[in-house]
């Protein structure tokens, strides 16, 4: 370790968690060296360039300010591990849908990193689970460490420190977190490791926001948090269907429910459904965990949250077809937004994917615009091998040309820019009758109706 820094922290995994987290920690901890390592050369080259591999508001400026000072990116995983005092494991843990174990977490990358840590560690270290993992993952890591470490004198203490980031606000979440969760073994070594990591966070996080628990509570705590968030979204989306059937207004229901201090107003927006890499994945992981402990009724409860999410996407797509005279074959439909939420280019499990696929199967032509999503990643969601005719998809770079000569606009991402577009201009360019299907309840429906649009919102009759 260089005498220039008091501690050396290595992040293994240069994705949505590793890169932003290391950058923010580097900002607040100038006496600590942060190195992010990954075997993916293209990804590391991106972090070392002017065009980062991911988009997050404020991230570009932060990385440029810290890079080369106490923040470094490298493909030399072994050297990074060996030099580290603390290793943050931030590799991908997707859900697998194959094999005898069913739809559990795919921990292949975690196992690979664990073996690398044992191989390259020449001194004792603290190893931190940063990715979301199932309960008892640390137990598996311990088995790998004990079987493969170079010497019995090397001690690798495992902690759980899950991230609580929301894409689009990740930098704000890291700079001013609601809480920092650190779990460790209830042993002298475990408690000492918790204190070491807590001291790093205390450089900018108030001590009352740092929660310390046993290792297994920390691992389960992240799954429980995301499951509860998904549950709120699905609960409100189920209400949106009832509102449309009964004549109630989902925004008014939200106000009534959210004014109850026992419930609160967060995550009560009705929409086309949740997406992204976390909520569905963690629900599936939680369901698998419940089933592995033979808690079938509990698994069924959480499976129903996913079922409502799928129902909401399907219901929205069917409503588009029904409102457009039960036929969209040959019709042009503009898609406003493909990312799963605003302020990110991430399209993983975005509701837009399922809705667009459904419309394509009905014969529609799609014109898709998103200010940040990658065109390469978007078109890859419609493989010809699955019967999608890519010639019926046009990826646009302008919201106005995207809507020209279309029969309808579907708002599928809550980008703020969509609220300030010139909809009178857009209306003039569209075929009539002109429909807007607002899947995010983002737009001023009264104003749009006064222009001449037929507006269909979520949870409003």
N, C-alpha and C positions, 0 to 999 in steps of 0.2 A: 504494500500500500504506500502511495506517495505521501511524504511528510506534509505536502501542501494541503491535504484533506484529512479530516479527523475520522471519517468513516467512508467506506466505499460500498455503494449500493448498486447491484446489477439487476436490471429487469430482463428476464428471458421472455421474449415475445414483443414484437414492435407493432402491435395492432392498435385497436381502439382503446384499449386499457393501458398498455405499457407506455406508448409514446406520450399521450397527454399527461398521465400521472407523473411520469418522470420529469416532464417539463415543468409542471407546477411545483413539484417538490424541489427541483433545482432552483427555482425562483426564490423560495422561502428559506432554503438551506444552503447558503453560499459556501459553507465550510465542508459540505459533503459532496463527494463525486458520484454522479449518476451516469451509469452506462447502460444503454439499451442494446441488447444483442438479439440477432435473429439470423437463421440460416438463409433466409430469402434475400438474395443480393439486390433484387429490384426494389424491395421494400426499404431496405437500409439506404440504398442510393437515393430513394425518394426523401427519406428523412434528412439526408445530407444535402438536399437540393433546395431550390426556391419553390418547388411544387411538391408539397407534402402528399403522402399517399392517402391521407384521409382529410376530409373537410370538417372543421369545427370552429365556430366563431371565436376569434382571439388566439387560436393555436399557432397560426403561421407567425404572427408577430412575437409570440412568446418563445417559440423554438429558435427563431433567428436571434433573439436577445440572449439566450442562454447557451446556445450551441457553441462548443469550443471553449467555454469557460469552465463550467462544472457539469455540462451535459454532453454526452458523446454517444454516437451510434456506430455499431460495428457488427460484422458477420463472424468475428472470432469469439464464438460462444465459450470455448474452453478457457481462453485467457480471461474473459469476463467473469466466469464462475470462480476461477482460481483466485483472482484478485479481490473478490467481494467479501465483505463482512456480513452483508445481508443480501439474500437473493430473493427477488420478487418473481414468482412464477405467474406469467400473464399470457399463457398460450391459449389457443382456442379449445373449447370443450363443447363441441356440437352434440346434438342428439343423434344417435344411430337408430336406424329402423330395421336393422338386419340382425341375424344371428339368434342364438338360443336365449340370450338374456333379454331380448325385447328392446323397447324404445328407451333405453337408459342413456346416460352420458357416454360419449365416446372419449375415453381417457387415454387414448393411444399417445397423444402428444404429451400428456402429463407423465405417463410412464417413461417416455423417451427422455424428457427433461430430468426426471428423477434419476435415471441411470447416468445421464451426463453429469449431474451434480456429484454423484458418488465417484464417478471416474476422474473428474478434474479437480476435486476439492483436496487440497493438501493441508488444510487447517480447518478448525471448527468454524461453523457458520450458523446463522439463523436463516431458515428457509421459510418463505412466506407464501401461502396460497393466496393469490390475488384474483385469479379467475373464479367464476362460480363453479362449485363442484358439489357432488353429493356428499351426504354425511358419511364420515369414516374414511374419506379419501386420504387423510393424513396417516391413517393406519396402514394403507397400502404403500404410501411413500416410505414410511418407516421400514417396512419389510424389504423394500428395494435398497434403501440406504444400508441397512444392517448386513445385507447379503453381498453388497458390492463395494462398500467404502474401503479405502486403501489401508486404513489402520484403525484399530480399536480406540486409539487415542483421539481420533477425529470424531467430534460430536456435532451432529446436524439436528438442531432443535427446530421443530416445525410449528409454525403459527398460522392461523387463519386471519386474513385481513381483507375481506371481500370489498369490491368496489360498489359504490352506490351512485353510479353516473347515469345521467339521462343525456342521450345524444342530442346535440343542439345547445345544451347548457353545461357540457362536461367541465369546461374550464371554471365556470362559476361554481359548480358543485364541488370541485376540488379546492378552490380558493376559500370558499366559505361553506364547508360541509355541514349538513344537519347533524351528522354523527360520524365518528370513526369507530369501527368495530374491530377489536383485536381479541382473538381467542387463542388460548394456549393450554398446555397440560397443567394440571394442578400439582406441579412438582416444583422444587426450588429452581431447577433449570428452566422450566416453562415460564415461571413467574418472572425470572430475571430477563428472559427473552422478551416477554410482553413489555416490561419496563423499558428495555432498550429501544424497541420500536416506538413506544409511546413518547419517549423523549424526542424522537425525530419529529413526530407530528406536533408536539407541543411548541415547536418553533413558530407555528402560526395558528394552531387550533386550540381554542380554550380547553382546559382540562375537563370541564364539565360536559364537553361534547365527545369525549373519548370513553367509549364503553368497553370494558374488559369482561370476558366471559370464559367459560371452559371451551375447549376446542370444538366440541361437537355442537354446542349452541351457536357458535359463530358460523359454522358451515351451514347449519339449518336455517339460521336467521336470514341469510340472503334469499334463500328459496322462499321462505315465508313472506318476506317483504314483497317480492315480485308477484307471488301468488295473490296476495291481498290487493295489490294494485290492479292486476288483471281482473279480479273478481268485481271490483268497483266499476270498471269499464263495462264488463258484460252485464252487470246488474242494471246500469243505466241504459245500455243498448236494448235490454229486454223490455224496459219501460218505454223506450222509443217506439217499439212495435205496438205496444198497448195504446200509446198516445195516438198513433196514426189511426188505429181502429176505432177508438172511442171519441176522438175529437179533442182530447187534452193536448196541451202544449208542453213538450219535453223541457223547454227552457224554463217554464214556470215550475214544473216539477223539480227541476234542478235547484231553483231558488228556494223552494219550500224545504226540500230535503237538506240542502247545504246549509241552511240557517240553523239547523239543529247542531249545537256544539259537540254533541256526542258523535256526530257523523262528519261534519266539516264539508267544505266546498271543493276540495281538491279531487281531481280525477273523476269528475261527474259530467264530463262533456260527452253527449251522445255522438256517435260517428259511424263510419263504415266498419270500424273494428280496430283492434290493436295489431301492431306488427313489430318489426325489429328483431334483433337477435336474442333478446332476453326473455320477454314475458312468456311466449309460447314454449321456448326451450326449457325454461325453469319450471313451468307447469308440467310439461312432460316428464321432466326429471323428478318432480315431486310425486307425480302419479306413479311412476316406476318405483320410487322409494317406498311409497305406501304399499304397493302390491308386494314388494319384496319382504315386507314385514307382515303380510297377510291382512292388511287393513283395507279390505276391498271396498267397504262403504265409504271410507275416507277418500280413496282413489276415485270412486264414482262421483263424489261431490266435486272434486277439483276438475274431473273430466267434463263435467257439465259447464264449467266456465269456458273451456275451449269450444264446446259444442255451440254455445250461444255466439261465440265469436265467428265461427264458420257460418252459422245461420244468418248473422247480420250481413256478412259479405254477399252471400247468396241472395238474400232478400233484397238488397240494394240493386244487384244486377238484374234480378227478375222485374223489379219495379221500373227500371229504365225501359226494358222491353215493353212492359205493359202500358206505360204512359205514352210510348211512341207507337201507339196503335197496334200493339202486339207484333211488331215487325221492325227489326233494325237491319235486315239483310240489304246490303248495298248502300246503307246510309253512312254518312261521315260523322264521326263522334270525336270531339276534342277532349283529351284527357289533360286536366290541369293538375300536375303533381304526380310523381311516381315514387318518391322517397316515402318511407313509412311515417315520417313526421317532418315538420319544418326545421330549418337550420341544420340539416344534415344531407349528405348525398347517399346515405345508406338505404339501399332498397331491399335488404334481406327481410323476407317474409312480409313485405309490404302488402296491405290489402289491395293496392292497385293491381298487383300481379293477378290475383284470382278474378278480380272484376274485369280486367282487360281480357283475360283468357275466356271468360264466359261470353263477353261481347263478340269476340272473334269467332267463337263457335256458333254464334247466332248469325254470322255473316257480315258483321259491321266492318267498316274501315276505320282505323284508329289513327289519330294525329296526336302525338304525345309530347308534352312540354314539361320539363322540370328544370329549374335554374341551377341545380347542383348535381343531380344524378348522372352517372356515366352512361353515355349512349351505348357503349359496348356492353355494359352490364345489363342495361334495359333490354336490348334486343336478344341477349342470351336467355332471357326468361321465356322466349317463345321459339323453342327449337323446332326446326322443320321435322326432325325425327319423331316428334309427338303430334304431327299433323298441322302445325300452325303455318299459315301462309304469310311469310314475312313481307311479301310484297303488299300486303294489306295494312302494313304498319309504317307510318312515317314519323320519324323523330325530329321534332322541330326545335328551333333555337329562339323563337319569338312567340309570345302568347297571342299576338294579334294574327300573325300568319297561321298559327296553329288552329284558330277558330274560323278562318275564312272558308266559306262555302260548306260549313258543317251544319248538321241538323240539331246537334246538342253539345253541351259542354258538361263534363263530369268533373267536379272539384274533389280530388281524392287526397290531397295533402294540404295542410293548413298554412301554406306560405303567406306571410303578411302581404307580400306584393300583390297577391290576387285581389285583395280588398280595394286597392287603389287603381285598378285598371279602368280604362275608358270603356265602359260597357255599352254606351250609346254607339260608339264606333264599332264595337264588336257585334252588336245587334244588327247594324246595317250590313255587315259583311256576311251574315249567316243566312241560311235558307230558313223559310218560314213554314210552319210555326217554329220558333226557336226555343229550345228547352235548356234549362240549367238544372242539373241534378247536384245539389250541394251536399256532398257526403261529409262535410265537416261543420255544417251550420256556420260557415265563415262569412257569407256575404249578406248584404242588406236586401232581404227578399222583397220588401215593400217597394224599394227604389227600383229594383230589377223588374218587378211586375208593372210599375208605372212606365217603364221603357217599352214594354211589350213582351217580355220573356214569360214563358210558362216555367215557374220555379217549383221544384220539388225538393224539400228539405227533409232532414232526418227528424222523426218524432213530431211532425207538425202536419195537421190535416189541412 
